[in-house]
Amino acid sequence: QRNTYVPEPPPPGFGCTWLEAYEKARTAGTREGFAILDAETGAFLGLAAAVHLDDAAGEAELGYILAPEARGRGAATAALTQRSRLRATSST
């Protein structure tokens, strides 16, 4: 396990609990989560997340989780860059 809030191994029901927390936090404007998809095939590669958003301070803690076969392809970098640009343009 590296720097993550996801327990290893995840307990039963963790996925549903995690999704519910993100749905509530997105409504509150304090978290966001996005699927990372392969640009050519649309295959699911992982998740990009803003695990903490503070609009007043102009801060966000970003993270990602990738499937092993998706690593080393620039997918996380592209997703986090795109997510940062989206947030920057929506905040202005």
Number of C-alpha atoms within 10 A of each C-alpha: 8 6 6 10 9 14 9 9 8 9 9 8 8 13 12 10 11 11 12 12 12 20 15 13 17 15 10 11 14 16 21 20 19 14 16 23 16 14 9 6 7 9 11 14 19 20 19 23 21 21 17 16 19 12 12 6 7 9 11 17 11 17 17 20 17 17 10 9 8 17 13 10 10 9 21 21 13 13 20 20 12 12 18 15 12 11 13 11 8 8 9 5
